[in-house]
Amino acid sequence: MVRKILSVMCIWVVVQTVHAAQNQIDGLRIWPSPDNTRIVFDMSSAPEFTYFPLKNPHRLVIDLSNTSDSKALSLQSESGDLVRKVRYSTPKNKQSARVVIELNRAASPSLFAMTPTKPYGHRLVVDLKDSAAPAAGSNNSASSTPPSNASSSSVVMDGSSSHRNRDIIVAIDAGHGGEDPGSIGPAGTYEKHITLSIAKKLEAMINGERGMRAIMTRSGDYYVSPNKRPELARKQKADLLISIHADAFSQPQPKGGSVWVLSMRRADTELGRWLEKSERHSELLGGAAEVISDKSSERYLAETILGLSMDHSMATSHDLGNKVIEEMKQVTSLHKRAPQAASFAVLTAPDIPSILVEVGFISNPQEEKNLNWGKHREKLAKAMFTAAKRYFKQVPPDGTLWALERADSRTHTVRSGESLSLLAQRYNVNVSRLKAANNLNSDVVRIGQVLTIPRT
């Protein structure tokens, strides 16, 4: 009798062990973007899987070993138009689960498992590259059609279009997104939502300014690789990239904003990587690369141009970073009072001035409250906008409308007894135009100040 009881207990232990070892799908999340859809399966433990695609109709079949299929699979309302349905199918055996992703058209799949990172546990990530994605070179997250205020025009020369008064293009990068929430505040605020809100406010300000145009690296709640963000800016020929983030620390006390630029060590590394890729030389040299027969000369010329471009971008980033800090200190406290250098992937475009703005510590309860206040986010966006406008009014990129207007303007050094209204009258220009040309917020001028006088 005792032997029989022991046998039953052993069988029960084995069954319970097998049952405990079985994986479980705890949830399903989907993140559509303009060129890629990411599906995330939250798992109770690390997934073991194989997969294969099918056509007519298009499907992706995923076999999960030692996994239960008892959890219902349902898509959220905002699932995009690539994925039609996610369902179970007959598994290979009783210990596994088969998941079928039904697609509306062809897509290239990429699957990988992710280890737990706060706030998520084990995950199976399915990336589907959409066959209907925008062509390379088009803006992958926002319409590249200039807004109604855009002033770009072109003149045809030798069969090609050369912009003489184009808009200044600012790439705005909202940090994190999709299944990457970024830092999370003590009240549960996600960094990704704060950064996107500020980015959209900044976009509206830039698009409302004559001679400027904004593009977004992401315009919704989806994931974009940090390495891809500067590439999106380069494809749109951006004159500046502003990446927006919210800081965090393990303790609640740290607070304040900061601005970051690329470190010299990372800049040297990126310069070397670009030079090792010969196909990148043509991006730097343009048509000259096609007529240079000597590869060593091509590399030397590319190295010279890239070095000069990198030096200019880093100098511009520092200058602009200081201007952002000057504006931000009127809105919030500062964690750092000068631009800091770091090795952030989003800052690595060698020919685009790039800054990363930390708008405050989301881990600080008071700053988390501030960041959840729309008016505060508006002020932060205005600080970045004003700093960018101040910089480009002083040093407008060649070929832009602002460069053309600056070339058509004169300068005047303010003397004792002169006022803004007096100078406007003397040069027969409107006071508001005079203030706009010099980025003045008031009618106050100081002796020795050099003013730009726009042509009438």
Buried (B, 14 or more C-beta within 10 A) or exposed (E): EEEEEEEEEEEEEEEEEEEEEBBBBEBBBBBBBBBBBBBBBBBBBBBBBEBEBEEEEBBBBBBBBBBBBEBEBEBEEEBBEBBBBBBBEEBEEEBBBBBBBBBBEBBEBEBEBBEEEEEBBBBBBBBBBBEEBEEEEBBBBBEBEBBEEBBBEEEEEEEEEEBBBBBBBBBBBBBBBBBBBBBBBEEEBBBBBBBBBBBBBBBBBBBEBEBBBBBBBBBBBBBBEBEBBBBBBBBBBBBBBBBBBBBBBEEBEBBBBBBBBBBEEBBEEBBEEBBEEEEBBBBBBEEBBEEBEEEEEBBEBBBEBBBEBBEEBBEBBBBBBBBBBBBBBEBBBBBEEEBBBEBBBBBBBBBBBBBBBBBBBBBBBEBBEBBBEEEBBBBBBBBBBBBBBBBBBBEBBEEBBBBBBBEEBEEBEBEEEBEBEEBBEEBEBEBEBBBBBBBBEEEEBEEEBEBBBBEE
